[in-house]
Amino acid sequence: MSPADSITPLLPDYTGACVSNIVPALLQYADIGAGWIPDDVLQARQVVLLVIDGLGYDQLAERAHLAPTLASMLRGPITTVAPTTTATALTSIATGTSPGEHGLVGYKMWVGGELLNALRWTSPLGDARERIDPIDLQPITPFVGSSPAVISQAQFETSGFTEAHLRDTDYRPYWLPSSIPVEIGAALRNGDEFVYAYYDGIDKIAHITGLGAHYDAELGAVDALVSDVVDALPAGAALVVTADHGQVQVGERVCAIAPEVLAMTAHVSGEARFGWLHAHGGHDAELLAAATDVHADTCWVVPVDQVLDEGWFGAEVSSPARARLGDVALVAREPVALVDPAHPGPLLQSRHGSLTSAEMMVPLLSAVG
């Protein structure tokens, strides 16, 4: 981590070079992308947006020699959104809005008395789709209503999260990543002006094995995948590659939220590197003081009013989105995970969610056929 990361969180650039502005720049108006999305991409007849889950800018820059195709396409770093988690960032990418607007403000959110896992659309009560409607929770139409081809895993096609952030699109499922260039090529030959594709292998292997040899091998495979996509571009078509977040190696550095903090907490939401403490009624200040006392050595401990005032979730935060936030944010500054010992979750080697450079900065890459 850089010295700056130990002082203040790195906040999203919601008015400029941010993943939430890619789709508006490509589909709606080019001005918001001026200066950070190349002109030949903004003017292309056809555009493919490929999101590589978990491919952080810092991690790619350190391994550029392992990914010659990606390195040759690199235009620079841009920010993702807060928190740096898949459910929130993919929704911001698809809708072209900040988390405060679309309302999918974390991996696990307190909604209607249930702790909703946004990726699985489940709660401790089981499948949540009948009780928590994905369209009610996330009301913004994706891709400014253009219904593009969406190339993503077959297993996700009917999920609640897909309905929340990719509804009313032309979903084209694949089973193996080798099919991604095939599907993209077919869509472009069909004349589709915009194609969205998604691949999550980098994120999966980082969680399972960390940022070591297996990660490096998967990065090489992704580089070959992107090379195949570039080869599938017809003349005048452009490819944009980005990511939803980066990664931090955490391993076994998992810390329990202190008992004295949990004693003042009604429930915990979010995730291990960006958690929300929901105070028992009227005890926000006491909870903030206790959490600061115990956890400020490894975390930014921030009251919700400061989070909102500083625009972590964007300039606009809807009433439903606000209701899903807790009272005190525990945002890991060091390479640790903070967990409720009653619900520790799986041991993951790398993690994300926080606002360090390694998690916040993602690459913007492009190529034109």
N, C-alpha and C positions, 0 to 999 in steps of 0.2 A: 504494500500500500504506500502511496506517496504521502509526504508530510501533510499536504493539504487535506487528505482524506481523514487524518486523525483530528482535524480541527472542526470542519463543518461538512455536512452532507453535500453531495453533488446533486443538484436538483435538475429536473428535466427542463429542456428548452422548448416549452410548449408553443412559443411564438416563432420558432425557427427550425433548426435542423434536429427534428425529433421524429421518431417512428410514427407518431400520430398524424404527422403532416405529409407522409409519403402518398397515401391514396388521394387526398384532396389535390395534391400537386399534380398527380398523374391523370386524374379523372375529371377534376372540376376546374381548377385554375392553376396555371403554372407559376404565378408570381410568388407563391409561398415557398416554392422549391428553388427559386432563383439563387444562384451562388453556391448551392450545396448539392443539387441534382444537376448533372450535366445537361446543357441545352439540347444535345442530340438525343438524349433520352426523353426530355419533355416534348420534343417535336416529333418523336417516332410515331409511325403509323400503327404499330402494335407494340404492347409492352407486357412483359412477364414480370411479376413480382414474386420472388422466391424467398420465403422466410425459413431460415435455418435456426431451429430452436436451440438456444444456449450458446451460440457462437459469439462470444464477446470480442470486442475490438482488441483489448489488451492481450487476450489469449492468442488471437490470430496474429497480431504483430510480433509476438514472441516466437511464433512458429511459421513465419512467412516462407521459410525455406522448405517446409513440408507441403506447402499449398501453392505451387507456382501459378496456377490459373487464378485463384482468388487474389493472390498478391498482385498480379498484373491488372486486376480489375479494381483495386482498392482506391476509393476516392477520399476516404477519410473517416473519422469517427463522428457519430451523431449520438444523441441521447435516446434512451428508451424512456419509459414512464415510471411513475412510482405507484406501488412498489414494483420492483423488478422481478415480476413473477408472470408466468406464462398466461394465465387466465386474463389478467388485467392487460398485459401488453398486446396479446393477439386481438383482444377486443378493441383496443385503441387503434391498432393498425387497420383492422377491417372497417371500423366505423369512422375513422378519421377524426376522433374526438378524444378528449382527455378522460381519465378515469372518473373525475368528478361529474362529467356530463353523462357518460354511459352507465355509471353506477356499479360496474363490476370491479370493486375496489380491492380485491385481494383473492388469495387462494382459498381461504376459509373465512366466510363472512357470517355475521350474526343477522339472520333474516327471519322475521316473524317467529321469534322464539326458538329457532333451530340454527345449528352451526352448519352452514351449507358448504360442502366441498365443491367449488365451482367447476373443476375439471371433470369430476365424476357425476356431478349433480345429485349427490347423495348427502344425507345427514345421518346422525345416529338412529334416526327412525327408518332409514332405508332410502329407497328411490324417492327423490323429492319432487319429481316433475309434476305430480298432481297437486301438490301443496304449494310449490313455488314455481310459477309459470315462467319459463325462460324469457318469453317475450315481454311479460310484465316487468320482470326484473331488469332487462336490458332493452329499452324501447326503441333505440336508434337503428334505422335500417342500414345494413352494411353496404359498403361500396357505392354510396350515394344513390342507391336504388338501381344500379346498373345490371344486376344479376349476372355476373361474369362466371366463366368456368372456374371451378375451385377443385384443385387436384390435391387430395389429402388421403390419409389412411382410411381403408374400408371400415375399420373398427370404430371410427369416430362418426360415421355418417349419420347415425340416428341418435346421437347423444344429446343430452340437454344443453351442454356447452356449445355444441355445434349449432343447435337451434337458436341459442342466444346470440352468437356472434357471426354466423355464416348462413342464416336463413334466407330463403328465396334466391339461392344461387344455383347454378348448374353444377351440382356436386359430382365429380368424376373420381370414384374411389380407386385406390391402388393397394396392392398387397405387399409389393416389394419395391424398394427405392429405384431399382433398375427401370421400373415402369414410368417414373416421373418424366424423363426426357421424351419418352414415347408419347405420353399423354399431352405434354406441352406442344410437341411438334404437330400432333393431330389437331389440336385446338387452333394453332396458328395457321395451318393449311386450310382450316375451315373458315378462316377470315376473322376469328375472334380478335377484337381490338385490345382486350385486357384479359390477362390470365393470372390467377393467384395460385401459388403452390406452396406446400408446407412439408417440412421434413424434420423429424425430432431425434435422429440418431445421436447427434453430438450431445444433446442434453441428457439422454438416457445413459450413455456410457460414462459421462462425467459424474452423474449421481452414483453410479454403481462402482466405478473403479477410480474416480478422481482424475486429476489432470496429468496423468503419466503416459505410459507407453500405449495403453489401449485408446486413450483420448487422441494421441498423435496418429494412431493407425486409422481411427474413424475420420479425423480431419483429412487425411490423405484420400480416403474413400469419398468424402464429400467434395473434395477438389476435383476428383475424376467425374463425379456426378454433375457438377457445375460445368465442367468442360464439355460433357455430352449435351447439356442444355444449350450451351453456346453454339455447338455444332448444329443444333436443330433450328437455330434462328434463321428465318428467311431474310433476304436483303431488306433493310429498313426497319426491322424489328429490334427492340431493345430488351435487355434483361437487367433487372435491378435485384440485388441480393442484399438482405439485411437480416437482423435477428431480433429476438424479443428481449434478451438479457444476456449478460455474461455470467461468469462463475467465480466462486472463491473456494479454494481447497480448505475444508474444515475437518474432515476425518472424525476422530473421536473427541474433538474439542467441543463437547456438548455440555452445556451448563443448565442446571435446573433453575427455573425462576424461584427466587427465595420464598420460603414459607411465609415470612411476614408480609411479603408483597401479595402472595396468593390469598392470604387471609382477608385482604381488603378488596379482592377481585371477585366479581360475580361470575365472570367467564373470560376466557382467552380466545381471541380469534387471530386471523392473519397466518403467519408462519414463523419458522424458527429464526429467520434473520430480519423479519419485520412483523413483529407481533403487536397486537392491541390488547391492552388491559382494560376491561370494562368494570368500572368501579361499582361497588355496592352504593346504593343511592346516597348522594350528597357527600361522598368522601373522596372526591376527585383530588383535592389538594393534598390530603394525607397520603393517598396512593402515589401521587407524583413524588412526594418527598421520600417515601419509603423506597420506591423504585430507584430514584436517583442515588440515594444512600448506598444501595447494594450493587447496582448494575452500571453506574456511570463509568466504571473503569474499562468496560468492554463495549458499551452501547451509548448511542445518543438516546437519552430519555427525554421525550418531548411531549408536552401537553397537546391535545387535539386542537385547541384554539391557535397555537403557534403553527402547527402543520397547515391549517387552513389559511392563516394570515400570510404565510410564506409561499402559498400556492403549490404545495407538493402534489396535489391532485388536479391542478389546473385552476384557472381564474374563476371558473364556475363550478360549484358543487351543488347538485340538486338535493332537495330535501330527503328523498329516499337514500341517496348515496351517503349523505351525512349521517343518517340513522344507522348505517352499517359500520361506521367507524367506532372505535372505542374511545376511552378518555385519556389514556396515556400510551404513546407509542414506544416500544422497545425496539430500536433499530441498531443492529449489530455494526459496530465500527471496526472491531477486530475480527479475525477469522474464527469465529465461534458461532454456535447455534444456541439459542435460548428456548427451552421447552418447558411445558407444564409436565412435571414428573408423573402425573396421573395419566397423561396421554403423550408419551414421548415420541411416538411415530418411529419409522424405520431409521436406521443409521445410514446416512448418505455421506459419501466421501466428499463431494463438492455440493455447494448450495448457492442460492441466490435469494433475492428479495430486498436487500439493503441498498443503500445509496452510495456505495464506494465506486471508484472508477472502474474496478474490475467487473462490477455488476451493471453499472449504469451505461457505460459506453459500448456501443455496438457499431459494427462496420456498415458503411454504405458502399456497395460495389456495383459496377455497371459495365455492360458491354453492348455494342450495337452490331447487328449482323450486316 
